[in-house]
Amino acid sequence: MRYSPEALIAFVEAASAGSFSAAARKLRKSQSTISSAIANLEADLGLSLFDRQSRHPVLTAHGKRVLSHVQEILAASERLDALAIRLAGQIETRLTFVLSDTYQPTHHETMLNRFEQRYPDIEFECLIAEDEDVIDLLQTGRAHIGMLEVQPGYPPDISFARLPEQTEMALFVSGAHPLATEAEVTPEKLSTIRQLSLNTYTRRDNPKPQGLTWSAPSYLMLLEMAEQGFGWAMLPRWMVKQFGHNKLIELSSRGWPKIISVDAVWSKNTPPGPAGRWLLDQLINGADRTM
C-alpha cells in the first residue's frame, strides 16, 4: 500500500470524531502523532484534506471525496487479512470472548459445545462487559471478540457485524416496592424514584441519569439490588426470567419494553485467528450452521 495504514486510519477517525484530539484518544495515540500522520497523508496525496482555520478541523471538498475511497481501502484490507488468516489455518492457542448481558444466550451452550469439539486444545476465556468497556478490552489486546448493544459508531480500528438475535430490555422493581402497585408509571414519576443504573468504567465520564441513582458495574448486580427493593432498574428480560427468583415486577411505562440489537466486534489490528473466525461465523450466521 502506497499510503500508511496508520495515516488512513487516523484520517478516517479524525473525520468521524471531528477533531484530532478526539481521534487521538480513541486510537490511544498522541495528538501530535495523529496530526503528523494526516499531514503526511496530505503531502503524499498533494491535497488538503482538512480546513484548519476554525477551532475544529473541517473536511475540505477534496477531503470528503477522499474519505469514501479511504474507507473502501481499509475495508478491502480487512477482508484480505481475514482471507489470509483462513488460508493459513494456523490455530490460535488462546481465545478471549467478551459477552454482554444484553445478549440472550439462547444458543450459547450449543455453540460452545461445537467450539469445544472443533478446537479442544484452545485455552478459552469468557469475560462480561458492556458498551465501551468491550471496545476497550479489544483495543488493549485483552480480548479477541466481543458482543455488545449496538453503538452509534465504532472506532476505525474496530470491525462489527450485526447479530440475528435481538433482546428486550424492560423496567423492573421488587414486588414489595411502591411502584409495583402502579398500573402505569410515567417518566416523570420514575425521575422522582431512585434508579439503579449501570455504571461501567467507561460510562463514568458520561452524563449521569437525572434524579437519585445507585449504580453497579453489571446488570446482574442491578438485578440483585432491585430484588432487595432499593429502586427500579432497566434489565434484560431474559436475565430476570432466568435469575429473578420471581421477586421482580415489570413496570408498564411509555416506550417500554425496548428491543435491543446486538453487534459482534473485533479488532482490525489484531484480528481473530481461525478459531475466532469460526466463532464469529456461528454468531453472525446463526447457531444452526453446521460444523
C-alpha positions in Angstrom: 0.0 0.0 0.0 1.4 3.4 -1.0 -0.2 5.2 1.9 0.5 4.3 5.5 -2.4 2.3 7.0 -1.9 4.3 10.2 -2.4 7.5 8.3 -5.5 6.3 6.6 -7.0 5.2 10.0 -6.0 8.5 11.6 -7.7 10.4 8.7 -11.0 8.4 9.0 -11.1 8.6 12.8 -10.4 12.4 12.7 -13.2 12.9 10.2 -15.6 10.8 12.3 -14.7 12.3 15.7 -14.5 15.9 14.5 -11.1 16.7 16.0 -7.5 15.4 16.1 -7.6 15.2 19.8 -10.7 13.1 19.9 -9.2 10.8 17.3 -6.0 10.5 19.4 -8.0 9.5 22.4 -9.9 6.8 20.5 -6.7 5.4 18.8 -4.6 5.7 22.0 -2.1 7.9 20.3 -0.8 11.4 21.0 -2.4 14.3 19.2 0.9 15.2 17.5 1.1 11.6 16.1 -2.4 12.0 14.6 -1.6 15.4 13.2 1.7 14.2 11.7 0.1 11.2 10.2 -2.7 13.2 8.5 -0.2 15.9 7.4 2.0 13.1 5.8 -1.1 11.7 4.0 -1.9 15.2 2.7 1.6 15.5 1.4 1.5 12.1 -0.3 -1.8 13.0 -2.0 -0.9 16.6 -2.7 -4.2 17.7 -1.3 -5.6 19.5 1.8 -8.0 17.1 3.5 -8.9 19.4 6.4 -9.6 23.1 6.7 -7.7 24.0 9.9 -8.7 27.7 10.1 -11.6 27.1 12.5 -11.4 25.8 16.1 -12.0 22.2 14.9 -10.7 20.8 11.6 -13.4 20.5 8.9 -13.2 18.3 5.9 -12.5 20.1 2.6 -14.3 19.3 -0.6 -11.4 17.1 -1.5 -11.3 15.5 1.9 -15.0 14.5 1.6 -14.3 12.7 -1.7 -11.1 11.1 -0.4 -12.8 9.8 2.7 -15.1 7.3 0.9 -12.2 5.9 -1.0 -10.1 5.5 2.1 -12.9 3.7 3.9 -13.1 1.3 0.9 -9.3 0.7 1.1 -9.5 -0.1 4.8 -12.5 -2.4 4.3 -10.6 -4.2 1.5 -7.5 -4.5 3.6 -9.5 -6.1 6.4 -11.1 -8.6 4.0 -7.6 -9.5 2.8 -6.4 -10.1 6.3 -9.4 -12.3 7.1 -8.8 -14.4 3.9 -5.1 -14.8 4.8 -6.0 -16.0 8.3 -8.4 -18.5 6.9 -6.0 -19.8 4.3 -3.1 -20.0 6.7 -5.1 -22.2 9.0 -2.8 -21.6 12.0 -5.0 -22.1 15.0 -4.5 -19.6 17.9 -3.6 -21.1 21.3 -5.9 -18.8 23.3 -9.2 -17.0 22.7 -10.8 -14.4 24.9 -14.5 -13.7 24.3 -16.4 -10.8 25.9 -20.1 -11.3 26.4 -22.7 -8.6 27.1 -25.6 -9.3 29.4 -27.9 -7.7 26.9 -27.4 -10.8 24.7 -29.9 -13.6 25.3 -27.7 -16.7 25.2 -30.3 -19.0 23.6 -27.8 -20.9 21.5 -24.7 -20.1 23.6 -24.3 -23.6 25.1 -24.8 -25.3 21.7 -22.2 -23.0 20.1 -19.7 -23.6 22.9 -20.2 -27.4 22.6 -19.4 -27.2 18.9 -16.4 -25.0 19.6 -15.0 -27.4 22.2 -15.3 -30.3 19.8 -13.7 -28.5 17.0 -10.9 -26.8 19.0 -10.3 -28.9 22.1 -6.8 -27.6 22.7 -7.5 -23.9 22.8 -7.4 -22.0 26.1 -10.8 -20.3 26.2 -11.7 -17.3 28.4 -15.0 -15.6 28.8 -15.4 -12.1 30.2 -18.5 -10.0 30.9 -18.5 -6.3 29.9 -20.8 -3.7 28.5 -20.6 -0.9 25.9 -17.3 0.9 25.6 -15.7 -1.4 28.1 -15.9 -4.1 25.4 -14.2 -1.8 22.9 -11.5 -1.0 25.4 -10.8 -4.7 26.0 -10.4 -5.2 22.3 -8.2 -2.2 21.7 -5.8 -3.1 24.5 -5.5 -6.6 23.2 -7.1 -8.1 26.4 -9.8 -9.7 24.3 -10.2 -11.0 20.8 -14.0 -11.0 20.1 -16.8 -9.1 21.9 -20.5 -8.7 21.9 -22.4 -5.5 22.9 -25.5 -3.5 22.4 -25.4 -1.7 19.1 -23.4 1.5 19.4 -24.0 4.8 17.5 -20.5 4.4 16.0 -17.2 2.5 16.3 -13.6 3.5 16.1 -12.0 2.8 12.8 -9.8 0.0 14.2 -12.9 -1.9 15.3 -14.9 -4.2 13.0 -18.5 -5.1 13.7 -21.3 -7.2 12.4 -25.0 -7.3 13.4 -26.2 -10.5 15.0 -29.5 -12.0 14.0 -30.7 -12.3 17.6 -32.3 -9.4 19.5 -33.1 -9.0 23.1 -35.6 -7.0 25.2 -34.9 -4.5 28.0 -37.7 -3.6 30.4 -38.1 -1.8 33.7 -38.4 -3.8 36.9 -38.9 -3.3 40.6 -39.3 -5.6 43.6 -42.8 -6.8 44.2 -42.6 -5.0 47.6 -41.7 -1.7 46.0 -44.4 1.1 46.0 -44.1 1.3 42.2 -45.1 -2.3 41.8 -48.8 -1.4 42.5 -48.9 1.3 39.8 -50.9 0.4 36.7 -48.7 2.6 34.6 -45.7 4.7 35.6 -44.9 7.9 33.8 -41.3 9.0 33.1 -41.9 12.0 35.4 -42.8 9.6 38.2 -39.7 7.5 37.5 -37.5 10.5 37.7 -38.5 11.0 41.3 -37.8 7.4 42.4 -34.3 6.0 42.9 -32.9 4.4 39.7 -30.5 1.5 39.8 -28.2 2.4 36.9 -25.4 0.6 35.0 -22.1 2.3 35.7 -19.2 0.6 33.8 -15.8 2.1 33.9 -16.1 3.9 30.6 -19.6 5.2 31.5 -18.3 7.1 34.4 -17.4 10.0 32.2 -20.9 10.0 30.6 -23.8 12.1 31.8 -25.5 10.5 34.8 -29.2 9.8 34.8 -31.3 12.5 36.3 -32.5 12.1 39.9 -31.2 9.9 42.7 -29.3 6.9 41.5 -27.5 3.9 42.8 -25.1 2.2 40.4 -23.4 -1.1 39.8 -21.0 -2.3 37.0 -23.2 -5.2 35.9 -26.8 -6.0 35.1 -26.8 -9.0 37.4 -25.8 -6.8 40.4 -28.5 -4.3 39.5 -31.0 -7.3 39.4 -30.0 -8.2 43.0 -30.3 -4.6 44.1 -33.7 -4.4 42.6 -34.8 -7.6 44.3 -33.8 -6.0 47.6 -36.1 -3.1 46.9 -33.5 -0.3 46.5 -35.1 1.1 43.4 -36.2 0.4 39.8 -33.8 -0.8 37.1 -33.6 -1.3 33.4 -32.8 -5.0 32.9 -32.7 -7.6 30.2 -35.9 -9.6 30.2 -34.2 -12.9 29.7 -32.0 -12.3 32.8 -35.0 -11.5 35.0 -36.7 -14.6 33.8 -33.7 -16.8 34.4 -32.3 -15.3 37.6 -35.0 -13.2 39.1 -36.4 -15.7 41.6 -39.9 -14.4 40.8 -39.3 -11.4 43.0 -39.4 -8.7 40.4 -42.4 -7.0 38.7 -42.2 -5.5 35.3 -43.3 -1.9 35.1 -45.7 -0.6 32.5 -44.3 2.7 31.1 -44.4 4.6 27.9 -41.8 3.3 25.4 -41.1 0.1 27.3 -40.0 -2.6 26.8 -37.4 -1.8 24.2 -36.0 -4.1 21.5 -32.2 -4.1 21.6 -29.9 -5.2 18.7 -26.5 -6.7 19.4 -23.2 -6.5 17.4 -20.2 -8.8 17.4 -17.0 -6.7 17.4 -13.3 -7.4 16.9 -10.1 -5.5 16.4 -8.8 -4.9 12.9 -5.2 -4.5 14.3 -5.2 -7.9 16.0 -7.9 -9.9 14.1 -9.1 -13.3 15.5 -7.4 -16.4 14.2 -9.2 -19.3 12.5 -10.9 -20.4 15.8 -12.1 -16.9 16.4 -13.3 -16.5 12.9 -15.3 -19.8 13.2 -16.9 -18.4 16.4 -17.8 -15.2 14.6 -19.4 -17.2 11.8 -21.5 -19.0 14.3 -22.6 -15.8 15.9 -23.3 -13.9 12.7 -24.9 -16.7 10.7 -26.7 -18.4 13.5 -26.0 -21.4 15.7 -27.8 -23.8 13.4 -24.9 -23.6 11.0 -23.2 -27.0 10.6 -19.7 -27.7 11.7 
